[in-house]
Amino acid sequence: MASIVVPFRSPDAKRRLAPLGGDVRAELALAMLGDVLAAAVAVAPTTLVTSASAVAARSLATSLGAAVLTEPRGGQGAAVTAALAAVPEEPLLVLNADVPSVQPRDLLALLGAIPPGGVALVAALDGTTNALALASPRLFEPLYGPGSAARFLHHAEQAGLQAGVSRIPSLQDDVDTVEDLERLGSSAGPRTLAALGALRVATAS
């Protein structure tokens, strides 16, 4: 068995998509979250950890069969730490909410890449961490932020753990900017594509 945790920052998600406007940005963030959660719940019990004010995200998670946990203050690291306290002692994935091309097979591949007793991760193109795979929740340390992929690997190595990088395209391709959305094109999940389609229609009218 395994568990999956998805942290979601809301309602201030995706500030670098600000050129699209607040309502559109929020809708796209929610659509991407839906695609990520749909892939996750198909693989393992999934927990969304987000703010109490993220009503739409919490409702979406419940409708897709994910559990919901209210995040404490302190950023992504604190949110994941709180979620991991509630999961079983088993392998787990911590999955960002902005990788809308992900498929269940990609998550299974990442779970399969966890070395015995160790850590695997997928780094974004900018060196941050899009997905973290741990043999046990006890191995997590809150090391997010710029350059976090290298920090997670270094920490694991310092602890004497096996650690590796998995290059799974759908997990490397996160969305921070309008250019990222354009680059993903039709590879994004159905909810994200629908939101993009609605955006194009609104822009054209």
Rosetta silent file (secondary structure, phi, psi, omega in degrees, C-alpha in Angstrom):
SEQUENCE: MASIVVPFRSPDAKRRLAPLGGDVRAELALAMLGDVLAAAVAVAPTTLVTSASAVAARSLATSLGAAVLTEPRGGQGAAVTAALAAVPEEPLLVLNADVPSVQPRDLLALLGAIPPGGVALVAALDGTTNALALASPRLFEPLYGPGSAARFLHHAEQAGLQAGVSRIPSLQDDVDTVEDLERLGSSAGPRTLAALGALRVATAS
SCORE:     score description
SCORE:     0.000 S_00000001
   1 L     0.000  164.898  179.295    0.000    0.000    0.000 S_00000001
   2 L  -152.288  168.531  175.056    0.935    3.647   -0.340 S_00000001
   3 E  -130.991  156.022  176.454   -0.436    7.114    0.403 S_00000001
   4 E  -129.656  134.797  176.629   -0.427   10.345   -1.569 S_00000001
   5 E  -118.899  131.623  179.236   -0.452   13.869   -0.149 S_00000001
   6 E  -122.888  106.177  174.070   -1.266   16.901   -2.309 S_00000001
   7 E   -80.212  142.809 -178.605   -0.649   20.347   -0.779 S_00000001
   8 E  -138.918  117.988  179.775   -2.643   23.186   -2.370 S_00000001
   9 L   -88.188  120.279 -177.723   -2.058   26.828   -1.741 S_00000001
  10 L  -153.818  149.696    6.969   -5.280   28.797   -2.033 S_00000001
  11 L   -89.828    7.459 -176.717   -6.767   31.325   -2.611 S_00000001
  12 L   -94.417   26.516 -176.048   -3.443   32.996   -3.482 S_00000001
  13 L   -67.728  147.246  167.526   -2.292   30.211   -5.790 S_00000001
  14 L    59.156   57.202 -179.005   -0.270   30.860   -8.920 S_00000001
  15 H   -66.422  -25.883  179.271    0.596   34.529   -8.600 S_00000001
  16 H   -75.269   -4.761  170.474    2.785   34.356  -11.701 S_00000001
  17 H   -93.587   14.037 -176.819   -0.397   33.698  -13.676 S_00000001
  18 H   -53.622  -32.608  178.462   -1.606   37.147  -12.582 S_00000001
  19 H   -56.973  -20.665 -179.688   -1.787   38.478  -16.190 S_00000001
  20 H   -79.497  -15.488 -175.753   -4.830   36.230  -16.647 S_00000001
  21 L    96.809  151.098 -172.639   -6.767   37.966  -13.865 S_00000001
  22 H   -60.892  -46.156 -177.365   -7.690   36.729  -10.423 S_00000001
  23 H   -66.275  -42.322  179.620  -10.833   34.762  -11.249 S_00000001
  24 H   -65.780  -42.661  178.923   -9.264   33.017  -14.249 S_00000001
  25 H   -59.647  -45.067  179.621   -6.129   32.222  -12.292 S_00000001
  26 H   -63.824  -39.550 -179.485   -8.157   30.682   -9.476 S_00000001
  27 H   -66.993  -40.428  177.850  -10.214   28.633  -11.924 S_00000001
  28 H   -66.141  -42.209  178.497   -7.107   27.300  -13.671 S_00000001
  29 H   -60.327  -40.213  179.296   -5.461   26.425  -10.364 S_00000001
  30 H   -68.708  -38.793  178.409   -8.589   24.517   -9.359 S_00000001
  31 H   -64.320  -43.298  177.793   -8.747   22.726  -12.722 S_00000001
  32 H   -63.178  -41.995  176.933   -5.112   21.635  -12.437 S_00000001
  33 H   -58.306  -42.645  179.866   -5.743   20.438   -8.897 S_00000001
  34 H   -61.082  -41.304  178.356   -8.669   18.371  -10.160 S_00000001
  35 H   -65.766  -39.630  178.940   -6.514   16.660  -12.790 S_00000001
  36 H   -66.194  -46.152 -179.590   -3.813   15.918  -10.215 S_00000001
  37 H   -64.672  -37.802  179.471   -6.283   14.546   -7.654 S_00000001
  38 H   -61.728  -40.608  177.079   -8.030   12.390  -10.259 S_00000001
  39 H   -68.016  -40.803 -175.752   -4.717   10.723  -11.113 S_00000001
  40 H   -66.510  -47.242 -176.260   -3.746   10.361   -7.462 S_00000001
  41 H   -67.378  -19.574  176.253   -6.956    8.748   -6.166 S_00000001
  42 L   -74.241  -12.837 -175.587   -6.719    6.178   -8.960 S_00000001
  43 L  -108.373  -42.291 -173.006   -3.423    5.003   -7.447 S_00000001
  44 L  -161.477  162.252  173.243   -3.655    5.273   -3.650 S_00000001
  45 L   -53.829  131.491 -170.441   -5.562    6.885   -0.768 S_00000001
  46 E  -124.407  139.475  176.860   -5.038   10.614   -1.228 S_00000001
  47 E  -121.331  124.830  170.185   -5.141   13.569    1.162 S_00000001
  48 E   -89.904  130.634  175.098   -5.501   17.179    0.081 S_00000001
  49 E  -117.669  119.050 -173.997   -4.006   19.606    2.588 S_00000001
  50 E  -154.773  177.553 -176.710   -5.169   23.174    2.120 S_00000001
  51 L   -74.910  158.611  178.055   -6.550   26.195    3.925 S_00000001
  52 L   -63.871  -25.761 -177.701   -9.940   26.300    5.593 S_00000001
  53 L   -82.348   -8.084 -177.870  -10.918   29.086    3.186 S_00000001
  54 L   -83.051   65.970 -171.925  -10.303   26.959    0.076 S_00000001
  55 H   -62.213  -45.692 -177.530  -13.937   25.890   -0.097 S_00000001
  56 H   -64.699  -41.125  179.432  -13.973   24.992   -3.797 S_00000001
  57 H   -65.204  -41.387 -179.815  -10.774   22.937   -3.543 S_00000001
  58 H   -65.303  -41.504  178.571  -12.053   21.066   -0.492 S_00000001
  59 H   -65.266  -41.691  178.306  -15.359   20.310   -2.204 S_00000001
  60 H   -60.720  -46.205 -179.592  -13.559   19.125   -5.344 S_00000001
  61 H   -59.942  -44.526 -179.996  -11.313   16.807   -3.334 S_00000001
  62 H   -61.897  -41.195 -178.463  -14.271   15.295   -1.514 S_00000001
  63 H   -66.249  -26.654 -179.610  -16.130   14.720   -4.776 S_00000001
  64 H   -91.519   -3.027  177.241  -13.121   12.867   -6.186 S_00000001
  65 L    93.688   14.593  177.516  -12.740   10.644   -3.127 S_00000001
  66 L   -93.689  150.086  171.358   -9.779   12.345   -1.450 S_00000001
  67 E   -78.000  160.340 -178.804   -9.559   13.131    2.247 S_00000001
  68 E  -129.431  133.586  178.657   -9.120   16.784    3.248 S_00000001
  69 E  -128.061  135.569  178.218   -6.900   18.198    5.977 S_00000001
  70 E   -79.477  126.728 -176.605   -6.716   21.824    7.038 S_00000001
  71 L   -74.729  146.933  170.765   -3.167   23.141    6.736 S_00000001
  72 L   -81.817  172.197  173.112   -1.436   24.905    9.612 S_00000001
  73 L   -73.470  152.433  176.630    0.370   28.173    9.084 S_00000001
  74 L   127.121    5.056  174.766    3.961   27.953    7.941 S_00000001
  75 H    89.382 -170.449 -172.791    3.947   27.205    4.219 S_00000001
  76 H   -64.287  -39.854 -179.592    4.210   24.031    2.179 S_00000001
  77 H   -61.081  -43.758  179.091    6.640   22.275    4.499 S_00000001
  78 H   -66.847  -37.760  179.105    4.375   22.712    7.512 S_00000001
  79 H   -62.848  -46.143 -179.581    1.349   21.615    5.483 S_00000001
  80 H   -67.031  -41.059  178.446    3.033   18.403    4.346 S_00000001
  81 H   -57.522  -43.886  179.760    4.372   17.687    7.836 S_00000001
  82 H   -64.577  -40.689 -179.786    0.852   17.940    9.261 S_00000001
  83 H   -66.539  -38.962 -176.827   -0.554   15.652    6.566 S_00000001
  84 H   -68.795  -22.451  177.115    2.128   13.026    7.054 S_00000001
  85 L   -68.169  -16.270 -176.425    1.271   12.769   10.743 S_00000001
  86 L  -106.871    2.896 -178.556   -2.082   11.346    9.657 S_00000001
  87 L  -102.555  157.473  179.211   -0.932    8.769    7.081 S_00000001
  88 L   -66.494  164.477  176.119    0.071    5.145    7.733 S_00000001
  89 L   -78.584   86.696 -176.364    3.670    4.010    8.023 S_00000001
  90 L  -159.788  168.556  177.995    4.065    3.083    4.358 S_00000001
  91 L   -57.275  148.845 -178.643    5.547    4.461    1.125 S_00000001
  92 E  -150.333  159.499  173.743    4.099    7.761    0.057 S_00000001
  93 E  -117.793  139.297  168.132    4.165   10.461   -2.568 S_00000001
  94 E  -110.619  117.108 -167.132    3.999   14.190   -1.962 S_00000001
  95 E  -122.839  124.742  177.665    2.658   15.637   -5.188 S_00000001
  96 L   -67.001  156.360 -174.554    2.374   19.271   -6.220 S_00000001
  97 L   -90.962    6.370 -174.959   -0.992   20.487   -7.474 S_00000001
  98 L  -119.533   36.693  176.627    0.333   22.153  -10.644 S_00000001
  99 L  -120.907   70.975 -167.482    1.350   19.153  -12.782 S_00000001
 100 L   -73.529   -1.976  176.568   -1.878   18.751  -14.805 S_00000001
 101 L   -91.417   -4.099 -172.765   -0.433   16.293  -17.334 S_00000001
 102 L   -64.328  143.239  176.527    0.159   13.585  -14.724 S_00000001
 103 L  -121.837  156.939  178.445   -1.383   10.149  -15.261 S_00000001
 104 H   -51.867  -39.312 -178.728   -1.801    7.270  -12.781 S_00000001
 105 H   -61.185  -30.311  179.398    0.965    5.321  -14.547 S_00000001
 106 H   -69.350  -38.718  178.393    3.386    8.172  -13.811 S_00000001
 107 H   -69.907  -38.367  175.490    2.661    7.996  -10.103 S_00000001
 108 H   -63.193  -38.396  178.415    3.048    4.213  -10.130 S_00000001
 109 H   -64.029  -40.518  179.704    6.404    4.667  -11.869 S_00000001
 110 H   -68.464  -40.574  175.052    7.552    7.091   -9.192 S_00000001
 111 H   -59.603  -40.294  179.296    6.448    4.760   -6.405 S_00000001
 112 H   -69.556  -16.677 -179.390    8.396    1.999   -8.110 S_00000001
 113 L   -87.256   -5.789  179.854   11.479    4.213   -8.223 S_00000001
 114 L   -66.956  121.121  176.793   11.762    4.528   -4.436 S_00000001
 115 L   -70.657  158.139 -178.747   14.992    2.788   -3.407 S_00000001
 116 L   -54.306  119.811  178.940   14.787    0.436   -0.401 S_00000001
 117 L    68.387   14.757 -171.446   14.366    2.623    2.661 S_00000001
 118 L  -124.145 -152.374 -169.558   15.136    5.719    0.624 S_00000001
 119 E  -134.857  140.375  169.143   13.924    8.699   -1.360 S_00000001
 120 E  -131.838  153.774  179.179   13.138    9.503   -5.005 S_00000001
 121 E  -149.289  163.029  171.046   12.015   12.800   -6.452 S_00000001
 122 E  -119.237  121.313 -179.392   11.080   14.608   -9.615 S_00000001
 123 E   -91.607  144.362  170.022   12.614   18.042   -9.995 S_00000001
 124 L   -74.459  168.298 -179.059   11.032   20.902  -11.899 S_00000001
 125 L   -62.966  -23.689 -179.295   13.083   22.628  -14.582 S_00000001
 126 L   -92.647    6.647  176.562   13.902   25.416  -12.111 S_00000001
 127 L    90.295   -1.644  172.572   15.330   23.036   -9.489 S_00000001
 128 L   -80.526 -178.370 -173.501   12.354   23.004   -7.166 S_00000001
 129 E  -114.117  117.998  179.663   10.593   19.737   -6.280 S_00000001
 130 E   -90.074  -30.434 -179.930    7.377   18.721   -8.039 S_00000001
 131 E  -149.736  136.597 -178.669    7.032   15.245   -6.548 S_00000001
 132 E  -125.665  130.249 -178.790    8.703   13.544   -3.624 S_00000001
 133 E  -119.610  125.321 -174.393    8.590    9.792   -3.028 S_00000001
 134 E  -125.756  140.536  176.031    9.511    8.398    0.375 S_00000001
 135 L   -68.450  -21.695 -178.925    9.803    4.865    1.673 S_00000001
 136 L  -154.884  144.914  176.700    8.340    6.139    4.952 S_00000001
 137 H   -61.701  -22.379  179.938    6.715    9.389    6.140 S_00000001
 138 H   -66.639  -14.778 -178.156    9.405    9.555    8.830 S_00000001
 139 H   -84.557   -6.870 -175.557   11.953   10.440    6.142 S_00000001
 140 L   -74.769  138.371  168.858   10.349   13.782    5.285 S_00000001
 141 L  -131.121  139.615 -176.659   12.062   17.055    6.067 S_00000001
 142 L   -78.604   86.656 -173.579   10.498   20.431    5.126 S_00000001
 143 L  -115.798   22.618 -176.623   13.116   21.621    2.640 S_00000001
 144 L   -67.168  165.915 -179.396   10.933   23.289    0.007 S_00000001
 145 L   121.624 -176.926  179.130   11.842   26.505   -1.793 S_00000001
 146 L   -54.458  132.846  179.484   14.357   27.481   -4.490 S_00000001
 147 L    71.837   19.486 -173.306   16.814   24.660   -5.132 S_00000001
 148 H   -66.886  -30.011 -179.012   14.850   22.230   -2.981 S_00000001
 149 H   -59.141  -45.626  178.670   15.522   19.190   -5.174 S_00000001
 150 H   -64.785  -36.742  179.577   19.242   19.387   -4.443 S_00000001
 151 H   -67.215  -42.992  177.845   18.529   19.935   -0.732 S_00000001
 152 H   -59.781  -43.768  179.993   16.252   16.894   -0.497 S_00000001
 153 H   -65.131  -44.030 -179.298   18.918   14.742   -2.179 S_00000001
 154 H   -63.630  -42.707  179.434   21.720   16.105   -0.016 S_00000001
 155 H   -61.368  -43.416  179.512   19.731   15.556    3.175 S_00000001
 156 H   -61.964  -43.917 -179.271   18.985   11.957    2.203 S_00000001
 157 H   -64.867  -40.435  177.789   22.630   11.280    1.400 S_00000001
 158 H   -63.172  -30.251  179.150   23.758   12.858    4.678 S_00000001
 159 L   -84.856    1.422  179.233   21.334   10.562    6.492 S_00000001
 160 L    78.308   22.546 -178.859   22.846    7.547    4.749 S_00000001
 161 L   -99.156  149.926  170.165   19.775    6.905    2.607 S_00000001
 162 L   -71.968  138.521 -178.549   19.642    5.897   -1.017 S_00000001
 163 E  -144.864  145.417 -179.422   18.266    8.759   -3.108 S_00000001
 164 E  -151.776  161.915  178.332   17.584    9.258   -6.778 S_00000001
 165 E  -106.571  128.696  176.065   16.047   11.559   -9.366 S_00000001
 166 L  -104.724  130.602 -179.815   13.265   10.260  -11.625 S_00000001
 167 L  -102.294   86.924 -179.360   12.780   12.016  -14.950 S_00000001
 168 L  -109.398  108.099 -169.938    9.071   11.637  -15.577 S_00000001
 169 H   -51.605  -42.958 -176.367    8.041   14.295  -18.121 S_00000001
 170 H   -66.786  -24.099  178.126    4.497   14.820  -16.868 S_00000001
 171 H   -91.820  -21.032  174.434    5.813   15.462  -13.362 S_00000001
 172 H   -75.762  -28.635 -174.709    8.636   17.710  -14.507 S_00000001
 173 L   -86.497   87.693  174.727    6.181   19.923  -16.395 S_00000001
 174 L   -94.611  171.977 -176.880    4.657   22.198  -13.780 S_00000001
 175 L  -121.936  110.101  174.937    2.701   25.375  -14.459 S_00000001
 176 L  -116.794  -24.324 -173.668    3.894   28.657  -13.011 S_00000001
 177 L  -132.968  168.302  175.517    3.438   31.025  -15.950 S_00000001
 178 H   -60.930  -36.525  178.911    1.224   31.597  -18.982 S_00000001
 179 H   -62.765  -36.041  177.379    4.125   30.324  -21.116 S_00000001
 180 H   -63.145  -41.875  178.420    4.055   27.040  -19.194 S_00000001
 181 H   -61.119  -43.133  179.930    0.386   26.600  -20.038 S_00000001
 182 H   -65.365  -36.268 -178.920    1.089   27.208  -23.715 S_00000001
 183 H   -67.603  -37.055 -178.817    3.977   24.730  -23.645 S_00000001
 184 H   -66.279  -37.792  179.151    1.835   21.941  -22.186 S_00000001
 185 H    54.560 -134.270 -173.588   -0.740   22.254  -24.942 S_00000001
 186 H   -78.316   -1.010  179.267   -2.993   19.224  -25.339 S_00000001
 187 H   -77.470  -13.674  179.866   -0.981   17.089  -22.890 S_00000001
 188 L   -67.412  160.132 -179.591   -2.768   18.683  -19.934 S_00000001
 189 L   -69.574  170.718 -172.306   -5.602   16.831  -18.220 S_00000001
 190 H   -64.240  -36.288  179.986   -9.268   17.257  -19.194 S_00000001
 191 H   -68.575  -41.613  178.519  -10.183   19.774  -16.498 S_00000001
 192 H   -66.008  -42.072  178.569   -7.227   22.004  -17.346 S_00000001
 193 H   -63.128  -39.236  178.700   -7.961   21.753  -21.065 S_00000001
 194 H   -64.886  -41.419  178.645  -11.602   22.678  -20.457 S_00000001
 195 H   -65.161  -39.803  177.505  -10.582   25.703  -18.394 S_00000001
 196 H   -66.092  -39.612  177.967   -8.141   26.778  -21.091 S_00000001
 197 H   -61.983  -42.885  178.329  -10.814   26.320  -23.747 S_00000001
 198 H   -64.105  -36.893  177.984  -13.222   28.512  -21.802 S_00000001
 199 H   -64.130  -43.025 -179.151  -10.479   31.111  -21.417 S_00000001
 200 H   -65.307  -38.665  178.585   -9.819   31.173  -25.165 S_00000001
 201 H   -64.388  -44.503 -179.381  -13.530   31.551  -25.920 S_00000001
 202 H   -64.570  -37.294 -179.129  -13.843   34.418  -23.441 S_00000001
 203 H   -69.892  -36.019 -177.473  -10.755   36.109  -24.865 S_00000001
 204 H   -75.970  -23.526 -175.271  -12.001   35.785  -28.437 S_00000001
 205 L   -85.733    0.000    0.000  -15.467   37.184  -27.725 S_00000001
